[in-house]
Amino acid sequence: METQLLDTIIVISGLSLLIVFLFNKLKIPTIVGFLLTGVMVGPHGLGLVKAIKEVHVLAEIGVILLVFATGIEFSFQKLLKMKKLSIIGGFCQVILTTIFVFLIAKLGGKSTGTAIFLGLAISHTSTAIMLKILQARGESDSPHGHASLAVSLFQDIASVAMMLFVPLLAGEIAASEFLKTLSILSAVWLVPWLFYQVLRTRSYELFMISIVGVCFAVAWLTSMAGLSLALGAFLAGLIVSESKYSKQILSNVLPFRDVFTSFFFVSVGMLVDIRFILEQPFLILAVALVVLFLKAMIASVVILSLGLTLRAAVLGGILLCQVGEFSFILAQTGLPYNLLTPKDYQWLLALVVVTMTIAPFLMQLAPYLISAILKLPVPKRWKGIGDVLQEKKENPLHDHVIIIGFGVNGRNLAQVCKSAGISYVIIELNAKTVKEESLKGEPILYGDATQAVVLEHAAIQNARVAVVAISDPEATLRITEVLREIHSQIHIITRIRYMQEINRLYSLGANEVIPEELEASVEIFTRVLKKYLVPKEEIEKFISEIRLQNYQMMRPLSTQPAFFSHVQLNMANFEINAMRLQSDSPFIGKSLAEIDMRKKYGITVLAIRRKLETISNPEPSILLEANDVLICMGSPSHIAAIAVHFGK
């Protein structure tokens, strides 16, 4: 008996390790792995676990820590910052989903309380799964990423209202209980003072005890008030989140949360009756698909109505279509009030497991679905072609740069182009940014650059360079493909986050791909070398060699002709650079014949840009002047070597 709990923990840990490892390889959420572990070891499965009550105690701790961490991570400031997407979008998504599920449940003969409860439970989405999908695809900063996370943020605060609402649905709580709960929030002034006193002792152990103490004390107080432990844990998290110690507290809580939450999902899986699923697998799958479709449609319509494009709306809808783990917590809150029958509970468990399993794979189908929808006669605004997009006929664009995306990279590029006198046009999908920047005089257009008509409005046929500076990898691939289809000679430069995505961009027609992780590594070692007083010219040689090695290694051999604006080159070891002669350069006042760059430095001067004049194929007798820009061709090492003679 003494070792029964230990035996149980070993069985659960060993089996979950194998299943979660396998699911990770199959790209199925780990939550589903823990649920399946519970099904297998539980009384309805193989019956390997005997200490069922003890597992449920560990699961209760997991629930408290899970909701406590959610409360700490919640930010009212962030909610207000994304008020349109979060408050309006999140509210509409929760309400509309609840209404639709309520109507379907009522048609199925459920009571009003049960129908509303099911609607509230199904309206919630798994933030953990959604975040994992976005991070794996590098789309956390994309329009659909922002939209889905904003809606999820509202769901977090709505979860408090849901837990408060559950007893009301059963008619077993008085309004006075709400006052008790609200009085707990008065601890928002007491808790920071308590943590300050604890931190003054500089005792890590005391700090951890105080965190756990606050979490469980507030949960116990709400339980005494007739409400759920989970609600109390969330309120405790909210109280802590308002203190300046919240980030440190969260980092200390997360390891415990992850361990105990796994027991929670295992305990939920132990409640699943496998016979219930085996008796009607096709019916459960059909209902799950209906839920996925219904939630995706509602979320897509809500996001679309808030001004985002159809592409962002569809992707956001798919991210928000699964039923989240909070449904388990809400279901356990509602069971004591008889809002769910055992059969209803089994249905809810089955729907959560199936939708969580299917959801990650739906994102793989999204590009095909979006392409099919965009072929339909939908409004132009849905395609990202708004009324703001108007080409200025009086100032036709020619030999310009198209900047796609006006984030940090796009803004810096626009600023440099303006200073250098290079004409440019910006394409941006954020209507607010377009409005603000157009008032400042920026040549900015509203539109989705994956649409050919948007690029045509930006005079793509007359452009020399297109720079794709957005953070959405899938959109970057599609834009690169469309750019190359429209203009076979345009020079395409794209940014990408990770190096493994480079080959695909080259195959779609990109001329240059800038991986953020490589350029960040170059900047890091440059600063390290500077601290060790390595000469500038040696650092530049290192930079040239590192870039040459990496970019040559990453770029695949192609049987297709390369795309260049003016010069056709098949020499991978050579590059063309523009270098300005500074006032202290020893070359000033000398002719090209005197300097003899080709013989002494291995450099060929192709042209000289002097003020507004460009001198092609300059004569050897021409004298160089200060501020002349020499267009030079040579190997990276030779260019780095001669650069020191152009002055500081």
N, C-alpha and C positions, 0 to 999 in steps of 0.2 A: 504493500500500500504506500510505503514511504517513497518508493521510486516510481509510482504510477505517473505522476506529472512529468518527471524527467523522461520516462519512456515515451510519453506522448510528444513532448517537445522534440525529442530525437527523431521520432517517426515523421512528424510534420516537417521538420527542417530538412531531413534527408530527401523525402519525396518531393517537397516543393522545390528544392534545389535542382533536381533532375527535370521536373516539368517546366519550371520557369526558364531554365537554360535552353531547353528544346523550343519553347515558345518564343524566346528571344531570337533564335535562329530563324524561326518562321515569321518573325515580325508581328507576333500576336501580343497584345498588352500583357504585362506581368500580372495585372489584377486578375485576368481570366485564368492564369496559371495557378494562382493561389485559390481561386474558387474551385477549380477542378481538383486541386489537392484535397480540399475540404470534402468534395463529393466522394472522392475515392476512400478517404480514411473514415468518413462519417458512418452513422448507423444505417443509412440507406445504401451505402457502398460496400466496402470490404470490412467495415467494422474494426479497423485497426486501432482506433482511439477509444480508450475506456474512460479517461478523466475528462468527460464532456463538460461538466460544470466548471472545472478549472480553466478549460479552454475559453469558455464564455466569459469568465472573469478577466482573462488576459485580453479578450476581444473588447470588453467594455473599457479597459484602460486604453486600448488602441483607438477606440472611437473618441474618447475624451482628448487624447493627444492630437488626433487628426483634426478635429474641429477647433481645438485650441490654436494649432499652428495656422489654420485657415483664418482665424480671427486676427492673429498677429500680422499676417500678410495682407489683410484687407486694409485699404487706404481710402478714407473719405475724400482726400484731396485728389487722388487718382480718379475716383468716381466722378467728381465734379469736373475734372479736367476733360474727361471724355463724356460729358453729360449727354450729348446728343445720341451717340452710339450706345452708351452704357445705360443711362436712365430711361430714355425713350425706347431705344432698341431692345434693351433687356426686358423692360416692363411689357412691351408688346409681345415679345417672344414667349414669356412665361404665361401671360394672360391668354393669348390666342391658343397656345398648346393646351392649357388647362381647359379652355372652353370646348375645344374639339374633342379631347379625350372624355370630358364630362358628358357630352352629347352621345358619343359612341357607347359609353358605359351605361347611360340611362336607357338607351335602346336595348342594351343587353340585360336590362332588368335590375341594375344595381340601385341601391338607395342613394339619395342625394349626397349624404355625407361621404359615402364610399366613392361615388363618382368624382366628387371634387378632390378627394384625397388622392385618387389614382392620377388625376390630371396634374396635380402639384408634383407628385413623385416622378412622373414621366417627363415633365418639362425640364428637369435638371439634366445637365451635361457633365461628363467627366472632364474636369479641367486638366487632370494629370495626363490623360490619354491625348487630349487636344494639344497640350504643350509639347508632348513627346513627338507627335506627328509634325508639328511646326518646326521644332528644333532639328529633327532629322532631315527635313527638307530645306532648312535654312530660310524659312518664310515667316519668322516671328515678327519681322518689321514690315511685312507686306500689308497692303490694304485689307485683305481678307483675314490676315493674322490679327491686325489691330481690331477689326470689327468683332471677330469671334471671341477674342479675349475680353473686349469691353462688355459683351453680352454676358460672358461667364462671370465677370466681376459683379454685375448686378445680381446674378443668380446666387452669389455668395451671401449678399445682404438679404436677398429674398428668402434664403434658407432660414434665417432667424424668424421672419414673419410666418413661414410655413410651420415651424415647430411651435410657435405661439398659437397658431390657428388650429392645430390638431385637436387639442382638448375642447376648443369651442365647437368643432364639428360634432364632437360626441356629446356636447352640452353638459360637460362635467367640470367646468371651471368658472369661477366668478371673476368679475372685473377687478376685484381687489387683488387677485393674484398677479395681474399685470403691474399693479402698483408696487408689489413686493419685488418683482423682477426689475422694474425701473429703479428702485431704491438701491439695488446692487450696483448699478452703474455709478453711484456716488463714489465708489471705490476708485474711480478714475483719478481722483486727487490724492487718495491715500497710497495707492500702489507705487507711483513714482518716488514718493518720499521713502517708502519702505525699501525699495531697491537701492536708493541712494545710500541709506544707512548700511545696507548689507555690503555694497561695493566698497565702502570706506574701510571695511575690515580686510579687503583684498583676499578673501577666502573663497576659492572656487567651489568648495564643497557647500559652504553656506549659501552661495549664490544659486547653486543647482537646487538645493532644498527649498529655497524661497520661491523659485519658479514653479516647482511641482506643488508646493503648498498653496500658492495663489490659484493655480489652475484647478486643483481638486477642491479647494475651499469654496470657490465661486460655483463650481458644478454642484457641490453638495447643498449650497444655499438655495439654488434654483430647484433642486430636487425636493427640498423641504417646503418650497413654495408651491409644490404640486406640478412642477414642470419637469422637462427631461434633463438628464445629466448633460447631454450633448449641447443643449441650448446654453446651459451654464458655462460649459467649456468655451463656447464661441464668445459669449459675453466676456469671459476672462481674457480671451485673446484680444478682443477689442479694447479692453481696458489697458492691457500691456502695450498694444500697438501705438497708443498715444504717448508713451514715454520714450525718451531718447535712448533707452536701453533695449528697444525692441529687436534690433538686428542681432545683437549679441545673444539675446534670449532665444530667438528663433534658431540660430546656428547651434545652440546647445540642445534644443528640443528635437530637431530634425532626426538625429540618429535613433532616438528612442521612439519617435513617431513611426518611422519606417519599420522598425522591428515589431512593435505591438500592432500596427495597422495590418501587417501581414497575417497576424493571428485573427484579426477581425474578419478579413476576407475568407480565411480558412473556415472560421466558425459559421459564416454565412453559407459557404459551400456545403457544410455539414448538414444544413437545414434543407438543402435541395433534395427532393425525392426523385431519384433517377428513374423510378418507374413511371412517374407522372410525365417525364419528358419522352421516354421510350414508347409510351402508349399513343402519343400524338405528335411526333416530331415534325411532320409536314405542316400541321396546323400552327404549331409554335413558330416555325420558320416563316410562315405566311404572315402571321400577326406581327412578327418582328420586322419584316420588310415593310409592312404598312406603317408601322411606327416610325421607321427610318425615313420613309418617303414623306410622311406627314410632317415630321419635325424639320426635315430638310427644306420642304416647300415653305413652311411658315417662316423659318429663319431667313431663307433667301428673299422672300417677299419683304420682310421687315428691313433687311439690309439694303435691298434695292430701293425701297421707299425713302431711305435716309440719304440718297444721293450717290451711292456707290455704283460701280458698273455691274453689268450682268455677270462678268467673270468673277469679280470679287464676291458677289452675292451667292453664286452657285458654290464656290469653294467654301465660303463661310457657312452656308447651309449644310454642306457635307460634314464640316468639322463639328457642327452643333447637333448632328442628328442622332447620335447615340445617347442612351440613357446612362446617367452617371452613378458613381458609387454613393452619392448622397441619398439616392433612392432607398438604399439599404437602411441607412440611418433613419430616414423618415418612416420607412415601413416598420422598423422596430419600435419607433415612437408611437405609431398608430395601433400596433397590435394590442396593447393593454386596454385600449378604448374600444375594441371590437369593430374598428373601421375596416378591417380586412378579415375575411374568412381564411382558413388554411389553404383553400384552393386559390383564392385571390393572391395570397402571398407567394405560392408556388409559381403562378403566372408571372408575377412581377419579377421574381428572381430569374426565371427563364428568359424574360425579355431583356433584362439588364445584361445577362451573360452573352446572349446571342448578338445583341446590338453592339456591345463592346468588341466582340470578336470580328464582326463584319466591318465596322467603321473604318479601321486603318486601310483596308483594301479598296474601299470606295474612292479614296483619294487618287489611286492609280487610274481609275476610270474617268476622273474629272476632266482631263484635257479633251477626250473624245466627246464627252457630253457637252462641254462648252462649245466646241467646234460645231457640233450639230445644231445647238440652239441658236448660235450666231448666224447660221445660214437662213434662219427663219426671218420673216419680215417684222422684226421687233423695232421699237423706237430707237432713234439714233443715240439718244442719251444713254440707253442701256448698253450700247456698244462702246461708250466712251467718246462719243462725238457730240459735244454740246454746242449750244448757240454761241458760247464764248469763242469757239474756234472759227476765226475768220481770217483769211489771208489778206494781207495789206497789198493791194494791187499797185498803190502809188509808190511803194518801195519794194520792188521784187527782190527776193533773196537770190544770191548767186555766190558760188564758191564759199559757202558758209559751213559752220559746224552745227549739227543737230545734237542738242543735249537732251537726253531722255532721262528724266528724273531730276528733281531740284532739291536733293538732300545736301549733305555736306560736300560731297564730291562735285555735284552739279553746280552748286553755288560758287565753289572755288574756281572751277573751270570757266564759268561765266565771267567771273571777276577778272581772271587772267586774259580771256579773250577780249574783254572790253579795254583793258589796259594796252594790249598789243594791237588794237585796231582790227581785230578779226571779227567779221560779222557772224552772228549766231542766232539760233532760235531754240527755245526751250519747250519741251512737251512734258506736261505734268498732269497727274491724275487726281490731285487733291484740289478741289474747286476753291477752297478757302485760300490756299497758297497762290493759286492762279489770280484770284481777285486782288489779293494784297500786293503781289509782285507787279501785276499789270499797272496798278496805281502808281508804283514807283518808276514806271517806265521800262520795265524789263520786257523784251520780246518773247512773251510766254503764251503758250496755247494750252487749252484744256483738251485732253484726249487720252485714249488708250493706244499706246504705240504698237500694240499687237494688231491693230486695224490698219490696213493699207491706206484707206482714205485719210486717216489722220496724218500719216507720213507724207502723203501727197500734198496736204495743206501746208506742211512744213517745207515744201519745195524740195523734196528729196532728190529729184532728178538733177537739180542744180547744185546739190551739196557736195563738198569734198570729203568731209569726215562726219561720222555719226558715233556718238559716245553713249553707250548704254550704262547709266550710272544708278540703276535701281537695285534694291536688295532682294527682289523676288527671283530666285533662280529659274523657275519654270517660265516666268514671263520673259526673262532675259534670253532664254533659248528661243522662245517663239518670236521675239522682236528681232533677234539676229537673223533668223530664218526669213522673216518677211522683208527685212532690209535688203538682204542679198537677192531675194526674188525680184524686187522692184528695181534695184540699181546694182548692176554687176560690177561696177568700177568703184563704188564708194568705199572708203577706208573705214572699217568698223573696229572700234575699240570698245571692249566690254570689261566690266569689273566682275569678279566672282569671288566668293568667300574662300572656297577650298580648291586646292590644286587638282584634286581628282576629277573635277568637273570641266577641266580645260579642253581635253580632247574632243568632247562632244561639241563645244562651241566652235572650235576650229573646223570641224567637219560640216558645220552649218554655214560657214562662210566668214567667220570673224578673222580679221587680220592680226589683231593683237588682243590678248587676254591678260588682264592684270589680276593675279590672285592676291587677295588681301594678306593671306598668311605668309606668302613669300616676301612681299614688300615690307610687311611688318618685321620679319626676321632680318631683312637688310638694314632697316632703320635701327634695330636693336644692336646688331653687331657694329654698325657705324658709330654709334654713341659710346659703345664699350671701347672701341679702338681709339676714339678721341680722348677718352679719359686716360689712356695709356700713352698719349702724345705720339701716336703713330702719324707720320706725315700725311698731309691731305692727298697728295698724288698717289701714295700707296693705298690709301683707303679707297680712292676712286678705282684703282686697278682691281682691288678685291671685289668691289661692287660690280664692275663690268664682268669679271670672271664668273662670279656667282650667278649673275643674271643670265649670262651666256650659257653656262652649263645647264641651269634649270630650264630655261625656255627652250633650248635645243632638245633636251631630253623629253620635255612634255609635248612638244609639237610633233604630231605624227607626219610621216611622209605622205604626200598627196600626189595623185596622178592628175589632178585638176590644175589648170593654170592659176598662178598667184594673181591677186588683185592689187594693183598699185595705181596711184593717181597719175604719176608722171614718169617715173623711172622704173623700168623692168629689170629686176635683179634676180640672179640665181645664186648669189654668193652669201651663204648664211653667216660667214665670218666678217662681213662688212656691214657698216651702217652709215646713214647720212645724218649729220648733226648740223645745227645752226649755232654758231658761236660768235659772241659779240666782242669786239676789241675794246677793252677798257682804256682809260686815259693813260695808265701806267704801263701799257704793253710795249715791249721792245720792238714789235713789228710796225708800229706807227711811223709813217714817213718812209718806209721801205717798199720796194716793188716786190711783186710775187717772184720775179726772177732772182732778186737778191736773196730772198728768204729761202727759195728752192725747197718748198714744203714736200714735194713728192720724193725728192732724193734724200733729204735729211730726216724727214719725219714720217714718210710713208703716207702722206695725206694729199688728196686731190681736191682743189677748190673748184667746185662746179659753178658757183655764182656768188655775187656780192650784192647784198641789199644795203643801199646807201640812201638814208632818209626815205623818200617815196619812190626811189628808182631801184629797179632790179637789173643788175648787169650780168647777163648770162655769158658763159665761156669767157671770162675776163682775160684781157691781154696780159702777157708776162710783165709788161712795162708799167701797168697800173700801180699807182701809189696808194697804200692803205691809209685810211684816216680813222680817227677816234670814233667810236660808235658804229663803225662798219660791222655788218653781220655777214660772216662768211659761211656759205653752205659747203660743208666739207664732207668728203667720203673717205672712209678708212676703217681699219679694224678697231674694235672697242679699245684695245690696249694702246694703239697709236693715237687715237683721239684723246684718251685720258692723259697721255704723255705730253701732247702739244697744248692741252688746255691751260697748263700753268703759264704758258707764254702769252696768253691772251689777257693777262692782268687779273687783279683781284676783283 
